[in-house]
Amino acid sequence: MNYKTIPIKTEYIQPGEGYDKLVKNIASSCHDNDYVIISETPISTAEGNLLDENEYKPGFLAYLLTELWSKYLWGYILCPLLGYKQRTIKNLRRMPPEARNHKQLILEEYGLKYALQPTAEAGVDLSNVPGQYVSPLPTNPSVSARTIKKEIKQITGKDVHIIIIDTDATYTFHDKKFTTLPQSINSIHNGTGVFGYILRRFSEKLGPTILASTIDCDTGKLIKLGNIAEKCQIDNSENFFETIYNMKSVFNTDYDNITTNMLNTVTHIPCVIIRFE
């Protein structure tokens, strides 16, 4: 079946500003029965669901997990041994001192199971947010998806399917789908933390994790839609901030100096419409 992808471009969605900007841009392009695939970070940002890492003072365990565990054990031994990407290895080896605050945040908000992950802990996103703020997963992505669907219906009279995804992947091992994230739809086993982080090296990567969907359909189909949307975002973005290091490179400054004004200077693609023809 043929399909069309429509990248929805917006200005930077400000923390706590709500869904208006996102909904308005979707409403101007959507048709009945379109699939609207939305990334998790703009949802959390719009809802004001950000945390300031400056408020987390690293203790001894955070130092140990950042320096000895993540930077050296994973960066120099485990990641090369397990065949992780060179980009991941390089990023771990050049981990800045501010990472200690991040690790403390993970310990306090999510616990040791996630803090033991050297990267991508609990899906907390450091990119596409200003300063030392980070974006956790949406508090209740199912409610977020239903709310956005309802607002689009009210504006346009059109019925669309909302799917919220996270780039942290879903994997399959012996026909069981899992993610390291603490949240996902019911058909994906979540909350595996560091255990899933290790297991994924022996598993098949399927695609982005589905956090919520307003349409009840096969999980494999939802993940395929997520893959299509991610490719569209990358293909249509001048600056695709997959990691904080991409963001630092574009703005040529340390990540804690990045402001909302800087983020406003680039075009963002928080979601993609997929239309089957």
C-alpha positions as CSV (number, residue, x, y, z in Angstrom):
1,M,0.0,0.0,0.0
2,N,1.3,3.5,-0.9
3,Y,1.6,6.2,1.7
4,K,2.6,9.8,1.9
5,T,4.6,11.5,4.7
6,I,4.0,15.1,5.7
7,P,6.6,16.5,8.2
8,I,5.0,19.0,10.5
9,K,7.4,21.9,11.0
10,T,7.1,24.3,14.0
11,E,9.1,26.9,15.9
12,Y,10.5,25.6,19.2
13,I,7.7,24.5,21.5
14,Q,8.3,26.5,24.7
15,P,8.2,24.7,28.1
16,G,4.7,24.7,29.5
17,E,3.0,26.4,26.6
18,G,0.6,23.6,25.9
19,Y,-0.4,21.8,22.7
20,D,-1.8,24.8,20.8
21,K,1.2,25.3,18.4
22,L,1.4,21.6,17.8
23,V,-2.3,21.0,17.3
24,K,-2.7,24.1,15.0
25,N,0.1,22.9,12.7
26,I,-1.3,19.3,12.6
27,A,-4.8,20.6,11.9
28,S,-3.7,22.6,8.9
29,S,-2.5,19.5,7.1
30,C,-4.4,16.5,8.4
31,H,-7.1,14.4,6.8
32,D,-9.5,11.8,8.3
33,N,-7.8,8.6,9.3
34,D,-4.3,10.0,9.1
35,Y,-1.7,8.6,11.4
36,V,0.0,11.4,13.4
37,I,3.3,10.2,14.9
38,I,4.6,12.6,17.6
39,S,8.0,12.5,19.4
40,E,7.9,12.4,23.2
41,T,10.1,15.4,23.9
42,P,7.8,18.1,22.5
43,I,5.0,16.5,24.4
44,S,6.8,16.7,27.7
45,T,8.1,20.2,26.9
46,A,4.6,21.4,26.0
47,E,3.3,20.0,29.3
48,G,6.1,21.7,31.3
49,N,7.4,18.3,32.3
50,L,11.1,19.4,32.6
51,L,13.6,18.9,35.4
52,D,16.5,21.2,36.2
53,E,19.7,19.2,36.8
54,N,21.2,22.0,38.8
55,E,18.8,21.1,41.6
56,Y,20.4,17.6,41.9
57,K,23.6,17.6,43.9
58,P,25.7,14.5,43.1
59,G,26.6,12.2,46.0
60,F,29.3,9.6,46.2
61,L,27.2,6.9,44.3
62,A,26.6,9.4,41.4
63,Y,30.3,10.1,41.2
64,L,31.1,6.4,41.2
65,L,28.4,5.6,38.5
66,T,29.5,8.5,36.3
67,E,33.3,8.2,36.4
68,L,34.2,4.6,37.2
69,W,31.1,2.7,36.0
70,S,30.0,4.7,32.9
71,K,33.0,6.6,31.7
72,Y,35.7,3.9,32.2
73,L,34.2,0.5,32.6
74,W,31.6,0.9,29.9
75,G,33.5,3.5,27.8
76,Y,36.8,1.5,27.6
77,I,35.8,-2.1,28.3
78,L,32.2,-3.2,28.1
79,C,31.0,-1.1,25.1
80,P,33.9,-2.2,22.9
81,L,33.5,-5.8,24.1
82,L,29.8,-5.8,23.4
83,G,30.2,-4.1,20.0
84,Y,28.5,-0.8,20.7
85,K,28.7,2.0,18.2
86,Q,31.9,4.1,18.1
87,R,29.8,7.2,18.7
88,T,28.5,5.8,22.0
89,I,32.0,4.8,23.1
90,K,33.4,8.3,22.1
91,N,30.6,10.1,24.0
92,L,31.1,8.0,27.1
93,R,34.8,8.7,27.1
94,R,34.3,12.4,26.9
95,M,31.5,12.6,29.5
96,P,31.6,16.0,31.1
97,P,31.5,16.7,34.9
98,E,27.9,17.8,34.6
99,A,27.0,14.2,33.9
100,R,27.3,13.6,37.7
101,N,24.2,15.8,38.2
102,H,22.4,13.9,35.5
103,K,23.2,10.6,37.2
104,Q,22.0,11.9,40.6
105,L,18.7,12.9,39.0
106,I,18.3,9.4,37.6
107,L,19.1,7.9,41.0
108,E,16.5,10.0,42.8
109,E,13.8,9.9,40.2
110,Y,14.1,6.4,38.8
111,G,16.4,4.3,40.9
112,L,19.6,2.2,40.5
113,K,18.2,0.0,37.8
114,Y,18.2,2.9,35.4
115,A,21.2,4.7,36.8
116,L,23.3,1.7,36.0
117,Q,22.7,2.3,32.3
118,P,25.7,4.3,30.9
119,T,23.4,6.1,28.4
120,A,19.7,6.7,27.7
121,E,18.7,6.3,31.3
122,A,15.0,6.0,31.6
123,G,14.4,7.8,28.4
124,V,15.4,11.2,30.0
125,D,16.3,13.5,27.0
126,L,19.1,16.1,27.3
127,S,18.6,17.3,23.7
128,N,16.0,19.9,22.4
129,V,15.8,21.5,25.8
130,P,17.6,24.7,27.1
131,G,20.4,24.9,29.6
132,Q,20.7,22.2,32.2
133,Y,17.0,21.2,31.8
134,V,16.2,17.6,30.8
135,S,12.9,16.2,29.5
136,P,11.6,13.0,31.1
137,L,9.0,10.9,29.3
138,P,5.5,12.4,29.4
139,T,3.7,11.8,32.7
140,N,0.8,10.0,31.1
141,P,1.3,9.6,27.3
142,S,-2.1,7.9,26.8
143,V,-3.9,10.9,28.2
144,S,-1.7,13.2,26.1
145,A,-2.5,11.3,22.9
146,R,-6.3,11.4,23.6
147,T,-6.2,15.1,24.4
148,I,-4.4,16.0,21.2
149,K,-6.8,13.8,19.2
150,K,-9.8,15.5,20.8
151,E,-8.4,19.0,20.2
152,I,-7.7,18.3,16.5
153,K,-11.3,16.9,16.2
154,Q,-12.7,20.1,17.7
155,I,-10.8,22.3,15.3
156,T,-11.1,20.4,12.1
157,G,-13.9,17.9,12.6
158,K,-11.4,15.2,11.4
159,D,-10.6,12.0,13.1
160,V,-6.9,11.1,13.2
161,H,-4.9,8.5,15.0
162,I,-2.3,9.8,17.5
163,I,0.8,7.7,18.2
164,I,3.5,8.9,20.6
165,I,7.0,7.4,20.2
166,D,10.4,7.5,21.8
167,T,13.6,7.0,19.8
168,D,14.9,4.7,22.5
169,A,14.3,1.4,20.7
170,T,12.1,-1.6,21.1
171,Y,13.9,-5.0,20.7
172,T,12.8,-8.5,20.3
173,F,14.4,-11.5,22.0
174,H,12.8,-15.0,21.5
175,D,9.7,-13.3,20.1
176,K,9.3,-11.1,23.2
177,K,9.3,-7.3,22.6
178,F,11.0,-5.2,25.3
179,T,12.4,-1.8,25.9
180,T,14.7,-0.3,28.6
181,L,12.2,2.6,29.1
182,P,9.9,2.7,32.2
183,Q,6.8,3.3,29.9
184,S,5.4,1.8,26.8
185,I,2.2,0.3,25.4
186,N,1.1,-2.9,27.1
187,S,2.4,-5.2,24.3
188,I,6.0,-4.1,24.8
189,H,7.6,-5.2,28.1
190,N,9.1,-2.1,29.7
191,G,11.1,-1.3,32.8
192,T,14.1,-3.5,32.0
193,G,16.6,-0.8,32.7
194,V,20.3,-1.9,32.6
195,F,19.2,-5.6,32.1
196,G,17.5,-4.7,28.8
197,Y,20.5,-2.4,28.0
198,I,22.7,-5.5,28.0
199,L,20.2,-7.9,26.5
200,R,19.6,-5.6,23.5
201,R,23.1,-6.5,22.2
202,F,21.8,-10.0,21.6
203,S,18.4,-9.0,20.3
204,E,16.9,-7.7,17.1
205,K,16.2,-4.0,17.0
206,L,12.7,-3.3,15.7
207,G,12.3,0.5,15.9
208,P,11.1,3.3,18.2
209,T,9.2,2.4,21.3
210,I,5.5,3.2,21.2
211,L,4.5,5.1,24.4
212,A,0.8,5.5,23.5
213,S,-1.6,5.0,20.6
214,T,-5.2,6.1,20.2
215,I,-5.7,3.2,17.7
216,D,-5.7,-0.4,18.8
217,C,-3.7,-2.3,16.1
218,D,-0.8,-4.7,15.7
219,T,2.3,-3.6,17.6
220,G,4.5,-4.4,14.6
221,K,2.5,-2.0,12.5
222,L,2.8,0.8,15.1
223,I,6.6,0.3,15.2
224,K,6.8,0.4,11.4
225,L,4.9,3.7,11.4
226,G,7.4,5.0,13.9
227,N,10.3,3.9,11.7
228,I,8.7,5.8,8.7
229,A,8.2,8.9,10.8
230,E,11.8,8.9,12.2
231,K,13.2,8.6,8.7
232,C,11.0,11.5,7.5
233,Q,12.2,13.6,10.4
234,I,15.9,12.9,9.6
235,D,15.4,13.5,5.9
236,N,13.6,16.8,6.4
237,S,15.7,18.3,9.2
238,E,18.6,20.6,8.7
239,N,19.6,19.9,12.3
240,F,18.4,16.6,13.7
241,F,19.3,16.7,17.5
242,E,19.5,13.0,18.1
243,T,21.9,13.6,21.0
244,I,23.1,16.5,23.1
245,Y,26.4,16.4,21.2
246,N,24.6,17.1,17.9
247,M,23.1,20.2,19.6
248,K,26.4,21.4,21.0
249,S,28.0,21.1,17.5
250,V,25.3,23.1,15.8
251,F,25.3,25.9,18.3
252,N,29.0,25.8,19.0
253,T,28.7,26.1,22.7
254,D,28.4,24.0,25.9
255,Y,25.0,22.4,26.4
256,D,24.3,24.3,29.6
257,N,24.7,27.6,27.6
258,I,22.0,26.7,25.1
259,T,19.0,29.0,25.3
260,T,15.4,28.9,24.0
261,N,16.4,31.8,21.7
262,M,19.0,29.5,20.1
263,L,16.5,26.7,19.8
264,N,14.1,29.1,18.1
265,T,16.6,29.7,15.3
266,V,16.2,26.2,13.9
267,T,13.1,24.5,12.4
268,H,11.7,21.6,14.5
269,I,9.8,18.6,13.3
270,P,7.9,17.4,16.4
271,C,5.7,15.1,14.4
272,V,4.9,13.5,11.1
273,I,1.6,12.7,9.4
274,I,1.5,9.4,7.5
275,R,-1.4,9.1,5.0
276,F,-2.1,5.8,3.2
277,E,-3.4,6.2,-0.4
